[in-house]
Amino acid sequence: MIRVVIADDQALVRAGFHKILEAEPDISVVGEAADGIEVVDLVTVTRPDVTLLDIRMPRVDGIEAARRIARSPGVATRVMMLTTFGIDDYVFAALKAGASGFLLKDAPPEQLIDAVRIVAGGDAILAPAVTRAVVERFAEHAAPNSDLRRRVDALTPREAEVLRLLSRGMSNAEIAGVLVVSEATTKSHIAGILSKLGVRDRVQAVIAAYEAGLITPGMRDQIELG
């Protein structure tokens, strides 16, 4: 059972998400919060698998809440950010805060449900309509990171190739097709990449690749996640 906490300052939004998710046999909403401070306390107590965070909330916004949740000892919830804006300056900060997902509030119910399952399963998801702009914006702000460069340099040539393909938004099946290997082999390579880079998911791995200088804006394999 996937345990979910919903945080949004609009009661109607929370109620709508709650109804959609609770209708699924494998998802349970274990709590709701109306602001950032409340959700941090709630997550600490309920320890959900996934927390849905509105970016703009009173008292403490979703980004700061995500940071506090990430620092909470013993809390392993994965954060998915929600927003009404197609291109939001806050998304850059949300990814830096460790968010594993980004979804528009007007996404179809089935997309919300799929996103919760994907994030709970350890992967990451971003809304296709905004991903390119978000990551390009990140790339513009990213400063060289020598520690990450050393970690990237520790990747095998095949792992580095897989990371470049990840940065183009390819699925495991697509990567396997390009490399002419099995999906199981592809998953093994991705697991190795995440471990060596010290990141949790694909999105954070691609961000690390930008910070390390492995991928830069304008390269032929321009990032196209989602």
Summary of the structure (lengths in Angstrom):
residues: 226
radius of gyration: 17.3
end to end distance: 25.5
largest distance: 51.1
contacts: 751
relative contact order: 0.11
helix: 53%
strand: 13%
